[in-house]
Structure formats: C-alpha cells, structure tokens
Amino acid sequence: MTSVNQAEAPQNSILFSLQIDQDGQCSQGKTQDLFEPEVTSGYHWVHLQSDTPDAWETMKKLGLTDVICDSLSALETRPRALLQDNGILIYLRGINYNPDSDLEDMVSLRIWFNDRYVVTARRKDRKLFSVQDTKKMLENGEAPDDTADFILLLIGKIASRISEVVEALDDELSEFEAEGGLETKDRYALSLIRRKSAAVRRYLAPQRDALDNLYRMAKFFNQEQAYELRDLTDRMTRYVEDLDLAKERSMVLQDELRNRIAEQQGMRMYVLSLVTAIFLPLSFLTGIFGMNVAGLPGTENPEAFNYLATSMLILALIMLAAMLWKKWL
C-alpha cells in the first residue's frame, strides 16, 4: 500500500467507511485518514460503489494499486479467491433482495483485505443485505478483533442469507410432496423452483471452491479462524448439495405430474374407445338399413323398426356384458 494523498478523496463512490479500534469499538472513518502510515491499531473497512465516475480516483487516493482497482471495478465476476498485492482478493455472490429483482440474480461483492484494511465494492443498485447486516453488528459494538475475523463474519452473513433461500425452496418442494395430488397448474411452480435452484447453484459451486482456496491461504488465518472457514466451506458445500437435491426432487415431481396427466388422458381415450366399440356394430346396422336402395328387408313391415331397435339394444347389452366379463370396464 502506498501512503494516501493528503487531499481529501472524492466522496461519491464511498458508501461508508468504518474504523474499528483494537477494543472492537466502531466509529465513522475519515476518508483522508484511512491509510495513514501512523495508524498502528485496529483496522478500517471501506465500502465503495465501483461504477461511479470517480471510483477509480477514489481507490487510487485510498492507496490501492492499479491491479486492485481493476479487480474491484470488474464488470463481470465469478466467485474466486487469490493473493493480490500482499492481501487477498475475493469475489463472492450473495442473495439479491433489492426491489424488483429476482432472488437468484445474485449480487457480486468484491473484497480486498490484508491485516489492516478491508475494502469492499459493489455496483449501482446492487445492494447486498449481508453487508448491511455486518455493518449493523459493527455499529452495535460487536466488531470482530481483526480483518480475518471480519471476513469470516461477512461470509457467514452471506451464507445465512443463502440458507434462507435454500430452505424456502426445500419447504416449497415439501409442500408439493405432502399434497400428493399435483395439478396441471403446479407445472409452472415446479419449473420455477428448478430454475431458481439452477441459478443459485451456478454461483454457489464456484463460491465453495473460492472458500476452499481461501482456506489454503493459511498465513492470514490462525487455527481457530481456519476451522471456522472450513465450517463455512462445508456449509456452502451442503447448500450446493441441497440445491442439487431440490433440482432432482422438482424433476421427480414434474415427471409424476406428467405421468398423471398422461394417465388421465389415456383413461379418457380408453373410455372413448370402449364407447366407440359398443356403438360400432350399431353404426354398421344403421348404415346398412339407412341405405336408400330397393330390396332392404322390412321396408313393407310396420314392425320392422321395433325389431331392429330391439336387436340393436340387445347387441349393445351383449357388447357391454362382454367388456365387463373381460374386465375392460
């Protein structure tokens, strides 16, 4: 880190900055004092909006290198963790609770930290509620002792929000499974659950790998912190497995629904076929006696119609009895 320019940095891109002293007390940090060399205790947290016109200038005045500025301003990110300029750069994804947004459209959070500073960045209108949860804890006097504990706290908040979505999907599927009698209208709801599961899993799988990679950067974490990070990695793994299971459960329910619809359609066609089979010989007789040609029997007998109608009724009853005997009905 280079020393900060003494001129006050632009404020538009800084959403907030907090200074945490060695006793865990949190206070609003001044931009021009964030990276002064004489700061000897505690750490700073700066949260930025990375797509404002002055974001790059702000990050440079905070003492960040071009590489870190590029990383924090990246347009597209996938979860990962890597060493960067004597610190660690992490890309994470969190649940999108912003208005008029889909939960599965996960928000990207860019983080760079070392033992003295934490810089987080997000884009416009992409607020991450996990960051707000963490900020509230710090302001309530529950600040972590160091930056490693802070990162673990932030990751834990992100994981908790993800857990809410995964559990909600599981509850929806459990309701469908408990009902048993799926209906055609449920097809859309099951398709929506599948899409949500796939969309969230898309980022959680690499996020699990990113945390696993972070776990290997042992020099930034003590043993207790490493255990906690391993637990967070296991949680992400469990969420990925739960989402895979949710996808499979929704597919099974969809298959069951399709089979039920096909069975209902098949039953209707079966009944229609039996009715057709009963009336087929009757239609044959009516077709013959309905021909307007000479020589038809009974044309001169006034009782011929009664005989024919009675014969057709008896034939229909015989066909029906035969189907019942064959257990076709």
C-alpha positions in Angstrom: 0.0 0.0 0.0 1.2 3.5 -0.8 0.5 6.4 1.5 -2.7 8.3 0.8 -2.8 11.6 -0.9 -3.4 14.3 1.8 -6.1 15.9 -0.4 -9.5 14.6 0.5 -10.6 11.8 -1.8 -13.9 12.1 -3.7 -16.9 11.0 -1.7 -19.4 9.9 -4.3 -18.1 6.4 -4.6 -17.6 5.8 -0.9 -20.8 4.4 0.5 -19.4 4.3 4.0 -16.2 3.8 5.9 -15.7 2.5 9.4 -12.8 2.4 11.7 -12.5 -0.4 14.3 -10.0 0.0 17.1 -8.2 -2.7 19.0 -11.0 -2.8 21.6 -13.6 -3.6 19.0 -15.2 -0.1 19.1 -16.5 1.2 15.7 -16.5 4.8 14.5 -17.0 6.6 11.3 -13.7 6.8 9.4 -12.5 9.9 7.6 -11.5 9.2 4.1 -8.2 11.1 4.2 -7.2 9.2 7.3 -8.0 5.7 6.2 -4.5 4.6 5.1 -2.2 6.8 7.1 1.1 5.0 8.0 0.8 6.1 11.6 -2.3 4.1 12.2 -1.0 1.4 14.5 -4.0 -0.5 15.9 -7.3 -1.8 14.7 -8.4 -1.8 11.1 -10.5 0.1 8.6 -13.5 -1.0 6.4 -14.3 1.0 3.3 -17.4 0.1 1.2 -17.4 1.5 -2.3 -19.6 1.8 -5.3 -17.2 0.8 -8.0 -19.1 2.1 -11.1 -19.3 5.8 -10.2 -17.2 8.2 -12.4 -14.9 9.0 -9.5 -14.5 5.4 -8.3 -11.0 4.8 -9.8 -9.7 8.2 -8.5 -11.1 7.4 -5.0 -9.5 3.9 -4.9 -6.1 5.4 -6.1 -6.3 8.1 -3.4 -7.0 5.3 -0.8 -3.6 3.9 -1.8 -4.8 0.9 -3.9 -2.7 -0.3 -6.8 -3.9 -0.4 -10.4 -4.3 -4.2 -10.2 -6.6 -4.0 -7.2 -8.6 -1.1 -8.7 -9.1 -3.1 -11.8 -10.2 -6.1 -9.8 -12.7 -4.1 -7.7 -14.1 -2.4 -10.8 -14.5 -5.6 -12.9 -17.8 -5.7 -14.8 -18.3 -9.5 -14.6 -17.1 -11.6 -11.7 -17.2 -15.3 -10.8 -16.6 -16.3 -7.2 -12.9 -16.9 -6.5 -10.1 -16.1 -4.1 -6.5 -15.3 -4.8 -3.5 -13.5 -3.3 -3.2 -9.9 -4.6 -0.6 -7.2 -3.5 0.2 -8.6 0.0 -3.5 -9.2 0.6 -6.4 -11.4 -0.6 -8.8 -10.6 -3.3 -12.2 -12.4 -3.0 -15.2 -12.3 -5.3 -18.4 -13.6 -3.6 -22.1 -13.7 -4.5 -25.0 -13.0 -2.2 -28.8 -13.2 -2.5 -30.4 -10.3 -4.3 -33.1 -8.8 -2.1 -33.2 -5.5 -4.0 -36.7 -4.3 -5.1 -38.0 -5.6 -8.4 -35.2 -8.2 -8.5 -35.1 -12.0 -8.6 -33.5 -13.6 -5.5 -31.5 -15.9 -7.8 -29.9 -13.0 -9.6 -27.1 -13.0 -7.1 -25.2 -9.8 -6.3 -21.5 -9.7 -6.7 -19.4 -8.4 -3.8 -15.7 -7.7 -4.4 -13.4 -7.7 -1.4 -9.7 -7.0 -0.9 -8.2 -7.2 2.6 -5.0 -7.5 4.5 -4.3 -7.4 8.2 -5.1 -3.6 8.4 -7.7 -2.8 5.8 -10.8 -4.2 4.2 -12.1 -2.7 1.0 -15.5 -4.0 -0.4 -17.1 -2.9 -3.6 -20.4 -3.4 -5.4 -22.2 -1.8 -8.4 -25.1 0.6 -8.5 -28.4 -0.6 -7.3 -26.8 -3.9 -6.3 -27.0 -3.5 -2.5 -26.2 -6.6 -0.6 -28.2 -7.0 2.6 -25.4 -9.2 4.1 -23.2 -6.1 4.1 -25.8 -4.1 5.8 -26.2 -6.9 8.4 -22.5 -6.8 9.1 -22.4 -3.0 9.3 -25.2 -3.0 11.9 -23.3 -5.5 14.0 -20.2 -3.4 14.0 -22.1 -0.3 14.9 -23.8 -2.2 17.8 -20.3 -2.8 19.3 -20.0 -6.4 18.0 -17.0 -5.8 15.8 -14.5 -8.6 15.1 -11.0 -8.3 16.5 -9.2 -8.3 13.2 -9.7 -8.4 9.5 -9.7 -12.2 9.2 -12.5 -12.4 11.8 -14.3 -9.7 9.9 -14.1 -11.6 6.6 -15.4 -14.7 8.3 -18.3 -12.7 9.8 -19.2 -11.2 6.4 -19.0 -14.6 4.7 -21.2 -16.0 7.5 -23.8 -13.3 6.9 -23.8 -14.1 3.1 -24.2 -17.8 3.9 -27.1 -17.1 6.3 -29.0 -15.3 3.6 -28.3 -18.1 1.1 -29.5 -20.6 3.7 -32.9 -18.7 3.8 -33.4 -19.2 0.1 -32.3 -22.9 0.1 -34.6 -23.6 3.0 -37.5 -21.8 1.3 -37.1 -23.9 -1.8 -37.0 -27.1 0.3 -40.2 -26.0 2.1 -42.0 -25.4 -1.2 -41.0 -28.8 -2.5 -42.0 -30.5 0.8 -45.5 -28.9 0.4 -45.9 -30.3 -3.1 -44.7 -33.7 -1.9 -47.1 -33.6 1.1 -50.1 -32.7 -1.1 -49.7 -35.7 -3.3 -52.4 -34.6 -5.7 -50.4 -32.5 -8.1 -52.4 -30.5 -10.7 -51.6 -29.1 -14.1 -51.3 -25.6 -12.6 -48.4 -26.8 -10.5 -46.2 -27.3 -13.5 -45.2 -23.7 -13.7 -44.3 -23.5 -9.9 -42.1 -26.6 -10.2 -40.4 -25.2 -13.3 -39.7 -22.0 -11.4 -38.2 -23.9 -8.5 -35.9 -25.8 -10.9 -34.8 -22.5 -12.5 -34.1 -20.9 -9.1 -32.1 -23.9 -7.9 -30.0 -24.0 -11.1 -29.4 -20.2 -11.0 -28.3 -20.1 -7.3 -26.2 -23.3 -7.7 -24.5 -21.6 -10.7 -22.6 -19.3 -8.3 -22.5 -21.4 -5.2 -20.4 -24.2 -6.7 -17.5 -21.8 -7.6 -18.1 -20.0 -4.3 -17.5 -23.2 -2.4 -14.2 -23.6 -4.4 -13.3 -20.0 -3.7 -13.7 -20.5 0.1 -11.7 -23.8 -0.2 -8.9 -21.8 -1.9 -9.2 -19.1 0.8 -8.8 -21.8 3.4 -5.4 -22.8 1.9 -4.1 -19.2 2.5 -3.1 -20.2 6.0 -0.8 -17.2 6.8 -3.8 -14.9 7.0 -5.8 -17.1 9.5 -5.0 -18.6 12.8 -6.1 -22.2 13.6 -9.4 -21.2 15.1 -10.2 -19.0 12.2 -9.2 -21.8 9.8 -11.6 -24.1 11.5 -14.4 -21.6 11.1 -13.6 -21.0 7.5 -13.6 -24.8 6.9 -17.1 -24.8 8.5 -18.3 -22.1 6.2 -16.9 -24.0 3.2 -18.8 -27.1 4.4 -21.9 -25.0 4.6 -21.6 -23.9 1.0 -21.0 -27.5 0.0 -24.1 -28.5 1.8 -26.1 -25.7 0.1 -24.8 -26.9 -3.3 -25.9 -30.5 -2.5 -29.3 -29.3 -1.2 -29.8 -27.4 -4.5 -28.9 -30.4 -6.5 -31.4 -32.4 -4.4 -34.0 -29.7 -4.9 -33.5 -29.9 -8.7 -33.8 -33.6 -8.6 -36.9 -33.5 -6.4 -38.6 -31.0 -8.7 -37.8 -33.2 -11.7 -39.3 -36.2 -10.0 -42.5 -34.2 -9.1 -42.7 -32.9 -12.7 -42.3 -36.5 -14.0 -45.0 -37.6 -11.6 -47.3 -34.8 -12.8 -46.6 -35.6 -16.4 -47.4 -39.3 -15.8 -50.6 -38.4 -14.0 -51.7 -36.1 -16.9 -50.8 -38.8 -19.4 -52.7 -41.4 -17.3 -55.8 -39.2 -17.2 -55.6 -38.6 -20.9 -55.1 -42.3 -21.6 -58.1 -43.2 -19.4 -60.3 -40.7 -21.3 -59.1 -42.2 -24.6 -59.7 -45.7 -23.2 -63.3 -44.9 -22.3 -63.9 -43.2 -25.6 -62.5 -46.3 -27.4 -64.9 -48.6 -25.4 -67.9 -46.4 -26.2 -66.8 -46.5 -29.9 -66.5 -50.3 -29.7 -70.0 -50.6 -28.3 -71.6 -48.3 -31.0 -69.5 -49.6 -33.9 -71.8 -52.6 -34.7 -74.8 -50.4 -34.1 -73.5 -47.9 -36.6 -72.9 -50.7 -39.0 -76.6 -51.8 -38.8 -77.9 -48.2 -39.0 -75.6 -47.7 -42.0 -77.0 -50.8 -43.8 -80.7 -50.1 -43.1 -80.2 -46.5 -43.8 -79.3 -47.1 -47.4 -82.0 -45.8 -49.8 -82.0 -48.8 -52.2 -84.6 -51.4 -53.1 -84.6 -54.9 -51.6 -83.9 -53.9 -48.0 -85.8 -56.3 -45.6 -88.6 -54.9 -43.6 -89.4 -51.9 -45.8 -93.0 -53.1 -46.1 -93.4 -54.4 -42.5 -94.6 -51.7 -39.9 -92.9 -53.6 -37.0 -89.5 -53.8 -38.7 -88.2 -50.7 -36.9 -89.2 -52.1 -33.5 -87.4 -55.4 -34.3 -84.3 -53.6 -35.5 -84.2 -51.2 -32.5 -84.7 -54.1 -30.1 -82.0 -56.1 -31.8 -79.6 -53.2 -31.6 -80.3 -52.7 -27.9 -79.7 -56.4 -27.2 -76.5 -56.3 -29.2 -75.3 -53.2 -27.2 -76.1 -55.0 -23.9 -74.2 -58.1 -25.1 -71.2 -56.0 -26.0 -71.3 -54.3 -22.6 -71.6 -57.6 -20.8 -68.7 -59.0 -22.8 -66.5 -56.0 -21.8 -67.4 -56.4 -18.2 -66.7 -60.1 -18.3 -63.3 -59.3 -19.9 -62.8 -56.6 -17.2 -62.2 -54.0 -19.8 -64.5 -51.7 -17.8 
